[in-house]
Amino acid sequence: MLLTGLIVLPLLGALPLCLARDKNARELRLWAFLASLLTFVVSLKLWLYDPSRQLFQFAENVPWIRLPGGLNADYALGVDGISALLILLTTLVTPLAILGAWTCIQDRQKEFYVAMLVMESAMLGVFAATDLFLFYVFFEASLIPMYFIIGIWGGNERIYATTKFIIFTAFGSLLMFIAILYVYFKTGGQTFAIAQLAEKLAAARQSGALTRSAEFWCFWAFALAFAIKVPLFPLHTWLPDAHVQAPTPGSVILAAILLKMGGYGFLRFAVPFFPVAAAAYTKLFLVISIIGIIYGSLMAFAQTDIKKLIAYSSVAHMGTCMLGIFSGQLIGVQGGVYQMLNHGVSTGALFLLAGMLYERAHTQGIKDFGGLAKAMPVYSTFFVIVALSSIGLPLTNGFIGEFACLKGAFDCRIWYALWGATGMVLGAVYMLSLVKRVFFGPAVNVSGRPLVDLGAREVAVLTPLVVLIFLMGVAPTPFFERMEPAARVFLRQDKAAPKAGAPKKDVPPRLAPPVEQKKAVPAPVPAPAPAPPVEQKKAVPAPVPAPAPAPPVEQKKAAPAPVPVPAPAPAPPVEAKKAAPAPVPVPAPVPVPAPMPPVEAKKTVPAPVPAPAPAPPVEQKKAVPAPVPAPPAPPVEQKKAAPAPVPVPAPAPAPPVEQKKAAPAPVPVPAPVPAPPVEQKKAAPAPVPVPAPAPAPPVEQKKAVPAPAPAPPVEAKKAQ
């Protein structure tokens, strides 16, 4: 019940405020601060999230809506590493924003603090919901309090800003709601559970129930809703106006929490639900993110209003987050989430500092200030630290987040990293330019009001954020460890998509290069070698016991041996390797299959040991025609000529021994037809000790055989 308690606590804190009679009592803000602070203390238990256990922890599931029409929604909550960190960020920033609004909000304080607490409850529900319908309810509920905060307590153009804000966000939410209903009924209309919907969508995609076009439309419905929330270029135009017109607490919550809902939506819904469409448009989102980085930085540099400059810097920083998320690399996804946390801390602190300066001078123009380092040294110190964090100075949180995002982009494609890195350079340009103009140089105070340095309450508001800036910059490991399981799940779902748009580094695992290498390896000769020995074993014993009937057939197969053996050099070495083990046991271990043939050859007959030669030739027959198309005809005749002499079983055993010596001179012995084939059989084993010269003898035999070939063929036919 931890997550339910976190969602309910702010609402319980808002109830007494609703019953209060004095709308501007000082006790109201104290009560609101204590309620939000208690929520933060309770949420600290989420830091105990164990990444080694199941993905979603602190889970709760209670049946909620059961309608006859088939609408079944559950009150299902749970957190993984990413949502747990975002909840902690929410519970930390909210009490600091309320504490920083004590002097900022002077009218209708009761309604303001009620709106702040209700909005905190809705934001916590967004990050904790594991039911898609429940998520949508919280997602829309978070817009209502912000609408009133900007519209009631905003600046002079607050109505225009809040109307623009609602039109943009409501349009995206409506598209997403239509896609949610389509997905629900397309998957059977049984549940809105996020995990089950993802599985059912995958099954529908494989079965063809979810067509490619339908998936693309649904993806864009979700993506537009979240891109408006991030915001991504060119859907960012509502953000600068909303930031400038919103009161300081509203700007802090908007920048630190509400924008993170967009990135969280891509991580939790848009990409995992529709991986095929997401993969197809990955490059598009990477390019849009880079455009947002460069455009936001240049626009920030051109601003003359402090809050507007910070607002455009948010566009650039959130572009960096999306660059990491869509890089498709683990380090990039983790960096994107980490940069969202960094942006919430650093940009939230910048808006607090801008609000504190506005309360003193009632102006936020950059040209209206100068030399504040002397008049407000404490304020200047805090501002410079946060500004350096925003531009990614080493030892600050911004450096870790931006480096991880760029590393992921670099692993995806170097050009993405190079263009994305311009954000760090331009960030230093516009932020250091702001620091120089406002805090150094000649003293300027257009307002004429006394610029008092920060008080104890304001220091208490900023100190936790500055401590967190250095803590996250020096020790990021605990954060990365907690978000790693969720990031890996996100990447596995993304890899299920086709290769289109996938990063280069993820493509090799999905292909099968090793299989192709295996096929290339056997090509040489080692692969065919093992098979021949088996046939040789069977061919050797056959000729010995039944010379009359069986030999002719085997001889036909053996006959080809003389012709092909010499042509392809690889064949003789194989036979030699197998023949070598018989006389000399030492070379036997050279080939893996060699040891088997020698054993059986020994057991059968020592004389026919050369018989292994005929078997390999059978395979060589097939190999010969491929490399040498012309000689196939002569070998056939020689093969037929060979069988005639082989049938003579009586002289076969004795002559072989004598023919071994005559082997070197096969050409001069044309008369004894039976001898040449035997010589050819043993010609292969002869070169066994010397594998290199083995191929040479067979070549000579080829030339010697063709001479007597014409006469023997006729006799062979008669013999058959």
Buried (B, 14 or more C-beta within 10 A) or exposed (E): EBBBEBBBBBBBBBEBBEEBEEEEBEEBBBBBBEBBBBBBEBBEEBEEBEBEEEBBBBBBEEEBEEEEEEBBBBBBBBBBBBBBBBBBBBBBBBBBBBBBBBBBBEEBBBBBBBBBBBBBBBBBBBBBBBBBBBBBBBBBBBBBBBBBBBBBBBBEEBEEBBBBBBEBBBBBBEBBBEBBEBBBEBBBEEBBBBBBBBEBBBEBBEEEBBEEEBBBBBBBBBBBBBBBBBBBBEBBEBBBBBBBBBBBBBBBBBBBBBBBBBBBBBBBBBBBBBBBBBBBBBBEBBBBBBBBBBBBBBBBBEBEBBBBBBBBBBBBBBBBBBBBBBBBBBBBBBBBBBBBBBBBBBBBBBBBBBBBBBBBBEBBBBEBBBBBBEBBEEBBBBBBBBBBBBBBBEEBBBBBBBBBBBBBBBBBBEEBBEBBBBBBEBBBBBBBBBBEBBBEEEEBBEBEEEBEBBEEEBBEBBEBBBEBBBBBBEEBEEBBBBBBBBBBBBBEBBBBBEEEBBBEBBEEEEEEEEEEEEEEEEEEBBEBBBBBBEBBBEBBBBBBEEBEEBBBEBBBBBBBBBBBBBBBBBBBBBBBBBBBBBEEEEBBEBBEBBBBBBEBBEEBBEBBBBBBBBBBBBBBBEBBBEEEEEBBEBBBBBBBBBBBBBBBBEEBBEBBEEBBEBBEEBBEBBEBBBBBBBBBBBBBBBBBBEBEEBBEBBBBBBEBBBEBBEEBBEEBEEBE
